[in-house]
Amino acid sequence: NPSRLTADQRAEYGIYFAMPAELESALSLLEEDSELASLLGDKLVSDYVTLKRAEAVMLGAMSGEERRRWLMERY
């Protein structure tokens, strides 16, 4: 669990940044990561980001119960 490591331990493992806490931040960082995009393919990254943003809008319009049910059915 990286959150329990000291700064020195994280550095030893090459962990220099915390994971983004917000989906939009994570998607923006993914779009900017040219090395990962070259491994996964630009189209896959683009399609994934588009899908997750559309999903976030859709889920944001649902009630808490609808959102919970939708997520439980799929994940």
N, CA, C and O atoms as a printed pandas DataFrame, in Angstrom:
     atom_number atom_name residue_name chain_id  residue_number  x_coord  y_coord  z_coord
0              1         N          ASN        A               1    0.844   -1.175    0.000
1              2        CA          ASN        A               1    0.000    0.000    0.000
2              3         C          ASN        A               1    0.897    1.249    0.000
3              4         O          ASN        A               1    1.472    1.590    1.034
4              5         N          PRO        A               2    1.021    1.921   -1.126
5              6        CA          PRO        A               2    1.921    3.078   -1.228
6              7         C          PRO        A               2    1.591    4.212   -0.261
7              8         O          PRO        A               2    2.473    4.988    0.106
8              9         N          SER        A               3    0.327    4.313    0.154
9             10        CA          SER        A               3   -0.031    5.411    1.065
10            11         C          SER        A               3    0.595    5.235    2.449
11            12         O          SER        A               3    0.662    6.191    3.222
12            13         N          ARG        A               4    1.044    4.046    2.760
13            14        CA          ARG        A               4    1.657    3.787    4.063
14            15         C          ARG        A               4    3.183    3.830    4.029
15            16         O          ARG        A               4    3.835    3.665    5.059
16            17         N          LEU        A               5    3.738    4.049    2.864
17            18        CA          LEU        A               5    5.194    4.110    2.738
18            19         C          LEU        A               5    5.712    5.489    3.129
19            20         O          LEU        A               5    5.014    6.491    2.973
20            21         N          THR        A               6    6.917    5.530    3.627
21            22        CA          THR        A               6    7.563    6.815    3.897
22            23         C          THR        A               6    8.007    7.403    2.549
23            24         O          THR        A               6    7.992    6.717    1.527
24            25         N          ALA        A               7    8.394    8.659    2.565
25            26        CA          ALA        A               7    8.870    9.304    1.343
26            27         C          ALA        A               7   10.086    8.574    0.779
27            28         O          ALA        A               7   10.205    8.409   -0.435
28            29         N          ASP        A               8   10.983    8.139    1.653
29            30        CA          ASP        A               8   12.176    7.408    1.205
30            31         C          ASP        A               8   11.796    6.064    0.585
31            32         O          ASP        A               8   12.366    5.661   -0.429
32            33         N          GLN        A               9   10.837    5.374    1.195
33            34        CA          GLN        A               9   10.400    4.087    0.644
34            35         C          GLN        A               9    9.726    4.270   -0.718
35            36         O          GLN        A               9    9.944    3.479   -1.636
36            37         N          ARG        A              10    8.908    5.316   -0.840
37            38        CA          ARG        A              10    8.264    5.572   -2.143
38            39         C          ARG        A              10    9.323    5.860   -3.196
39            40         O          ARG        A              10    9.227    5.361   -4.318
40            41         N          ALA        A              11   10.318    6.648   -2.860
41            42        CA          ALA        A              11   11.391    6.963   -3.809
42            43         C          ALA        A              11   12.148    5.704   -4.202
43            44         O          ALA        A              11   12.535    5.548   -5.361
44            45         N          GLU        A              12   12.361    4.813   -3.256
45            46        CA          GLU        A              12   13.054    3.556   -3.541
46            47         C          GLU        A              12   12.302    2.729   -4.589
47            48         O          GLU        A              12   12.914    2.052   -5.416
48            49         N          TYR        A              13   10.968    2.793   -4.543
49            50        CA          TYR        A              13   10.143    2.062   -5.510
50            51         C          TYR        A              13    9.856    2.869   -6.776
51            52         O          TYR        A              13    9.184    2.380   -7.684
52            53         N          GLY        A              14   10.354    4.085   -6.838
53            54        CA          GLY        A              14   10.122    4.913   -8.015
54            55         C          GLY        A              14    8.750    5.566   -8.025
55            56         O          GLY        A              14    8.244    5.931   -9.086
56            57         N          ILE        A              15    8.153    5.712   -6.865
57            58        CA          ILE        A              15    6.840    6.352   -6.752
58            59         C          ILE        A              15    7.076    7.807   -6.359
59            60         O          ILE        A              15    7.460    8.099   -5.227
60            61         N          TYR        A              16    6.844    8.709   -7.298
61            62        CA          TYR        A              16    7.134   10.129   -7.064
62            63         C          TYR        A              16    5.878   10.988   -6.996
63            64         O          TYR        A              16    5.923   12.113   -6.498
64            65         N          PHE        A              17    4.758   10.468   -7.494
65            66        CA          PHE        A              17    3.522   11.245   -7.521
66            67         C          PHE        A              17    2.370   10.373   -7.049
67            68         O          PHE        A              17    2.351    9.169   -7.302
68            69         N          ALA        A              18    1.416   10.980   -6.366
69            70        CA          ALA        A              18    0.208   10.277   -5.942
70            71         C          ALA        A              18   -0.731   10.125   -7.141
71            72         O          ALA        A              18   -0.718   10.934   -8.069
72            73         N          MET        A              19   -1.529    9.087   -7.095
73            74        CA          MET        A              19   -2.540    8.904   -8.137
74            75         C          MET        A              19   -3.546   10.043   -8.043
75            76         O          MET        A              19   -3.842   10.509   -6.942
76            77         N          PRO        A              20   -4.076   10.502   -9.171
77            78        CA          PRO        A              20   -5.078   11.564   -9.126
78            79         C          PRO        A              20   -6.320   11.114   -8.351
79            80         O          PRO        A              20   -6.738    9.960   -8.450
80            81         N          ALA        A              21   -6.893   12.017   -7.594
81            82        CA          ALA        A              21   -8.085   11.704   -6.810
82            83         C          ALA        A              21   -9.362   11.891   -7.617
83            84         O          ALA        A              21  -10.411   11.362   -7.250
84            85         N          GLU        A              22   -9.284   12.629   -8.696
85            86        CA          GLU        A              22  -10.463   12.925   -9.517
86            87         C          GLU        A              22  -10.318   12.294  -10.899
87            88         O          GLU        A              22   -9.229   12.265  -11.472
88            89         N          LEU        A              23  -11.424   11.794  -11.417
89            90        CA          LEU        A              23  -11.418   11.131  -12.723
90            91         C          LEU        A              23  -10.902   12.066  -13.817
91            92         O          LEU        A              23  -10.067   11.665  -14.628
92            93         N          GLU        A              24  -11.385   13.297  -13.846
93            94        CA          GLU        A              24  -10.971   14.214  -14.910
94            95         C          GLU        A              24   -9.468   14.455  -14.892
95            96         O          GLU        A              24   -8.838   14.530  -15.947
96            97         N          SER        A              25   -8.896   14.576  -13.709
97            98        CA          SER        A              25   -7.443   14.742  -13.610
98            99         C          SER        A              25   -6.715   13.528  -14.167
99           100         O          SER        A              25   -5.728   13.663  -14.890
100          101         N          ALA        A              26   -7.208   12.342  -13.824
101          102        CA          ALA        A              26   -6.590   11.103  -14.318
102          103         C          ALA        A              26   -6.687   11.016  -15.835
103          104         O          ALA        A              26   -5.729   10.619  -16.499
104          105         N          LEU        A              27   -7.832   11.381  -16.380
105          106        CA          LEU        A              27   -8.005   11.317  -17.836
106          107         C          LEU        A              27   -7.110   12.330  -18.546
107          108         O          LEU        A              27   -6.545   12.035  -19.598
108          109         N          SER        A              28   -6.986   13.510  -17.975
109          110        CA          SER        A              28   -6.105   14.524  -18.566
110          111         C          SER        A              28   -4.653   14.054  -18.568
111          112         O          SER        A              28   -3.939   14.217  -19.558
112          113         N          LEU        A              29   -4.224   13.469  -17.449
113          114        CA          LEU        A              29   -2.853   12.947  -17.387
114          115         C          LEU        A              29   -2.640   11.802  -18.375
115          116         O          LEU        A              29   -1.575   11.693  -18.983
116          117         N          LEU        A              30   -3.640   10.963  -18.530
117          118        CA          LEU        A              30   -3.550    9.876  -19.502
118          119         C          LEU        A              30   -3.388   10.432  -20.915
119          120         O          LEU        A              30   -2.562    9.943  -21.685
120          121         N          GLU        A              31   -4.164   11.439  -21.251
121          122        CA          GLU        A              31   -4.052   12.051  -22.580
122          123         C          GLU        A              31   -2.663   12.635  -22.822
123          124         O          GLU        A              31   -2.176   12.631  -23.952
124          125         N          GLU        A              32   -2.029   13.132  -21.776
125          126        CA          GLU        A              32   -0.714   13.761  -21.904
126          127         C          GLU        A              32    0.436   12.754  -21.907
127          128         O          GLU        A              32    1.569   13.114  -22.229
128          129         N          ASP        A              33    0.164   11.515  -21.558
129          130        CA          ASP        A              33    1.221   10.508  -21.419
130          131         C          ASP        A              33    1.518    9.863  -22.776
131          132         O          ASP        A              33    0.919    8.847  -23.129
132          133         N          SER        A              34    2.427   10.446  -23.517
133          134        CA          SER        A              34    2.739    9.957  -24.862
134          135         C          SER        A              34    3.410    8.587  -24.831
135          136         O          SER        A              34    3.241    7.788  -25.752
136          137         N          GLU        A              35    4.171    8.317  -23.772
137          138        CA          GLU        A              35    4.826    7.003  -23.673
138          139         C          GLU        A              35    3.795    5.890  -23.514
139          140         O          GLU        A              35    3.884    4.865  -24.189
140          141         N          LEU        A              36    2.833    6.079  -22.642
141          142        CA          LEU        A              36    1.790    5.071  -22.457
142          143         C          LEU        A              36    0.921    4.958  -23.715
143          144         O          LEU        A              36    0.540    3.858  -24.115
144          145         N          ALA        A              37    0.611    6.098  -24.331
145          146        CA          ALA        A              37   -0.190    6.080  -25.557
146          147         C          ALA        A              37    0.525    5.316  -26.671
147          148         O          ALA        A              37   -0.119    4.638  -27.472
148          149         N          SER        A              38    1.846    5.423  -26.723
149          150        CA          SER        A              38    2.576    4.686  -27.760
150          151         C          SER        A              38    2.526    3.182  -27.498
151          152         O          SER        A              38    2.573    2.386  -28.436
152          153         N          LEU        A              39    2.431    2.792  -26.236
153          154        CA          LEU        A              39    2.322    1.371  -25.900
154          155         C          LEU        A              39    0.906    0.838  -26.123
155          156         O          LEU        A              39    0.725   -0.257  -26.654
156          157         N          LEU        A              40   -0.082    1.613  -25.717
157          158        CA          LEU        A              40   -1.471    1.166  -25.834
158          159         C          LEU        A              40   -2.077    1.462  -27.197
159          160         O          LEU        A              40   -2.977    0.757  -27.652
160          161         N          GLY        A              41   -1.584    2.493  -27.834
161          162        CA          GLY        A              41   -2.145    2.950  -29.099
162          163         C          GLY        A              41   -2.942    4.220  -28.866
163          164         O          GLY        A              41   -3.758    4.296  -27.947
164          165         N          ASP        A              42   -2.701    5.208  -29.698
165          166        CA          ASP        A              42   -3.372    6.500  -29.552
166          167         C          ASP        A              42   -4.886    6.372  -29.610
167          168         O          ASP        A              42   -5.598    7.024  -28.846
168          169         N          LYS        A              43   -5.380    5.531  -30.517
169          170        CA          LYS        A              43   -6.834    5.387  -30.680
170          171         C          LYS        A              43   -7.466    4.782  -29.435
171          172         O          LYS        A              43   -8.529    5.228  -29.004
172          173         N          LEU        A              44   -6.828    3.777  -28.853
173          174        CA          LEU        A              44   -7.373    3.168  -27.634
174          175         C          LEU        A              44   -7.463    4.197  -26.516
175          176         O          LEU        A              44   -8.485    4.289  -25.836
176          177         N          VAL        A              45   -6.405    4.965  -26.324
177          178        CA          VAL        A              45   -6.400    5.982  -25.270
178          179         C          VAL        A              45   -7.486    7.017  -25.545
179          180         O          VAL        A              45   -8.241    7.373  -24.640
180          181         N          SER        A              46   -7.573    7.497  -26.763
181          182        CA          SER        A              46   -8.577    8.492  -27.122
182          183         C          SER        A              46   -9.997    7.966  -26.917
183          184         O          SER        A              46  -10.845    8.651  -26.346
184          185         N          ASP        A              47  -10.242    6.756  -27.382
185          186        CA          ASP        A              47  -11.575    6.161  -27.229
186          187         C          ASP        A              47  -11.918    5.942  -25.760
187          188         O          ASP        A              47  -13.050    6.191  -25.346
188          189         N          TYR        A              48  -10.959    5.482  -24.973
189          190        CA          TYR        A              48  -11.180    5.247  -23.552
190          191         C          TYR        A              48  -11.523    6.549  -22.837
191          192         O          TYR        A              48  -12.476    6.603  -22.060
192          193         N          VAL        A              49  -10.749    7.592  -23.099
193          194        CA          VAL        A              49  -10.982    8.883  -22.457
194          195         C          VAL        A              49  -12.363    9.419  -22.845
195          196         O          VAL        A              49  -13.094    9.914  -21.987
196          197         N          THR        A              50  -12.718    9.329  -24.104
197          198        CA          THR        A              50  -14.031    9.787  -24.560
198          199         C          THR        A              50  -15.142    9.018  -23.862
199          200         O          THR        A              50  -16.114    9.615  -23.398
200          201         N          LEU        A              51  -15.007    7.702  -23.784
201          202        CA          LEU        A              51  -16.007    6.859  -23.136
202          203         C          LEU        A              51  -16.154    7.220  -21.659
203          204         O          LEU        A              51  -17.275    7.386  -21.178
204          205         N          LYS        A              52  -15.044    7.344  -20.933
205          206        CA          LYS        A              52  -15.105    7.630  -19.504
206          207         C          LYS        A              52  -15.693    9.013  -19.230
207          208         O          LYS        A              52  -16.407    9.193  -18.243
208          209         N          ARG        A              53  -15.407    9.984  -20.084
209          210        CA          ARG        A              53  -15.997   11.322  -19.893
210          211         C          ARG        A              53  -17.499   11.288  -20.133
211          212         O          ARG        A              53  -18.263   11.905  -19.391
212          213         N          ALA        A              54  -17.923   10.574  -21.161
213          214        CA          ALA        A              54  -19.359   10.453  -21.434
214          215         C          ALA        A              54  -20.051    9.695  -20.303
215          216         O          ALA        A              54  -21.153   10.061  -19.893
216          217         N          GLU        A              55  -19.420    8.658  -19.806
217          218        CA          GLU        A              55  -19.966    7.889  -18.693
218          219         C          GLU        A              55  -20.104    8.769  -17.449
219          220         O          GLU        A              55  -21.101    8.669  -16.734
220          221         N          ALA        A              56  -19.133    9.614  -17.186
221          222        CA          ALA        A              56  -19.178   10.500  -16.021
222          223         C          ALA        A              56  -20.351   11.476  -16.124
223          224         O          ALA        A              56  -21.030   11.737  -15.131
224          225         N          VAL        A              57  -20.590   12.008  -17.308
225          226        CA          VAL        A              57  -21.732   12.914  -17.511
226          227         C          VAL        A              57  -23.035   12.168  -17.264
227          228         O          VAL        A              57  -23.925   12.667  -16.576
228          229         N          MET        A              58  -23.142   10.964  -17.831
229          230        CA          MET        A              58  -24.348   10.162  -17.674
230          231         C          MET        A              58  -24.589    9.833  -16.198
231          232         O          MET        A              58  -25.704    9.982  -15.699
232          233         N          LEU        A              59  -23.547    9.389  -15.507
233          234        CA          LEU        A              59  -23.685    9.030  -14.096
234          235         C          LEU        A              59  -24.005   10.245  -13.233
235          236         O          LEU        A              59  -24.730   10.140  -12.243
236          237         N          GLY        A              60  -23.468   11.378  -13.608
237          238        CA          GLY        A              60  -23.734   12.601  -12.853
238          239         C          GLY        A              60  -25.185   13.036  -12.913
239          240         O          GLY        A              60  -25.664   13.735  -12.020
240          241         N          ALA        A              61  -25.886   12.629  -13.958
241          242        CA          ALA        A              61  -27.290   12.990  -14.111
242          243         C          ALA        A              61  -28.225   12.016  -13.381
243          244         O          ALA        A              61  -29.426   12.271  -13.284
244          245         N          MET        A              62  -27.691   10.917  -12.875
245          246        CA          MET        A              62  -28.512    9.906  -12.202
246          247         C          MET        A              62  -28.609   10.192  -10.705
247          248         O          MET        A              62  -27.763   10.871  -10.123
248          249         N          SER        A              63  -29.663    9.655  -10.107
249          250        CA          SER        A              63  -29.771    9.698   -8.644
250          251         C          SER        A              63  -28.734    8.734   -8.069
251          252         O          SER        A              63  -28.187    7.895   -8.786
252          253         N          GLY        A              64  -28.474    8.861   -6.785
253          254        CA          GLY        A              64  -27.508    7.974   -6.145
254          255         C          GLY        A              64  -27.867    6.509   -6.299
255          256         O          GLY        A              64  -26.998    5.682   -6.573
256          257         N          GLU        A              65  -29.135    6.180   -6.128
257          258        CA          GLU        A              65  -29.583    4.788   -6.248
258          259         C          GLU        A              65  -29.457    4.283   -7.682
259          260         O          GLU        A              65  -29.011    3.159   -7.908
260          261         N          GLU        A              66  -29.849    5.111   -8.653
261          262        CA          GLU        A              66  -29.706    4.708  -10.062
262          263         C          GLU        A              66  -28.242    4.467  -10.409
263          264         O          GLU        A              66  -27.898    3.492  -11.078
264          265         N          ARG        A              67  -27.395    5.366   -9.946
265          266        CA          ARG        A              67  -25.957    5.252  -10.218
266          267         C          ARG        A              67  -25.388    3.974   -9.593
267          268         O          ARG        A              67  -24.628    3.249  -10.235
268          269         N          ARG        A              68  -25.753    3.709   -8.357
269          270        CA          ARG        A              68  -25.288    2.498   -7.679
270          271         C          ARG        A              68  -25.731    1.248   -8.438
271          272         O          ARG        A              68  -24.932    0.338   -8.658
272          273         N          ARG        A              69  -26.988    1.204   -8.834
273          274        CA          ARG        A              69  -27.523    0.047   -9.563
274          275         C          ARG        A              69  -26.798   -0.125  -10.906
275          276         O          ARG        A              69  -26.414   -1.235  -11.273
276          277         N          TRP        A              70  -26.619    0.973  -11.623
277          278        CA          TRP        A              70  -25.966    0.910  -12.931
278          279         C          TRP        A              70  -24.539    0.376  -12.782
279          280         O          TRP        A              70  -24.114   -0.489  -13.547
280          281         N          LEU        A              71  -23.810    0.890  -11.804
281          282        CA          LEU        A              71  -22.430    0.461  -11.605
282          283         C          LEU        A              71  -22.355   -0.999  -11.152
283          284         O          LEU        A              71  -21.492   -1.746  -11.614
284          285         N          MET        A              72  -23.244   -1.407  -10.260
285          286        CA          MET        A              72  -23.240   -2.789   -9.783
286          287         C          MET        A              72  -23.534   -3.773  -10.919
287          288         O          MET        A              72  -22.968   -4.866  -10.949
288          289         N          GLU        A              73  -24.393   -3.405  -11.830
289          290        CA          GLU        A              73  -24.720   -4.286  -12.955
290          291         C          GLU        A              73  -23.552   -4.462  -13.911
291          292         O          GLU        A              73  -23.463   -5.485  -14.590
292          293         N          ARG        A              74  -22.670   -3.500  -13.975
293          294        CA          ARG        A              74  -21.589   -3.541  -14.959
294          295         C          ARG        A              74  -20.231   -3.888  -14.382
295          296         O          ARG        A              74  -19.394   -4.462  -15.078
296          297         N          TYR        A              75  -19.999   -3.553  -13.134
297          298        CA          TYR        A              75  -18.674   -3.750  -12.565
298          299         C          TYR        A              75  -18.735   -4.667  -11.368
299          300         O          TYR        A              75  -17.706   -4.951  -10.754
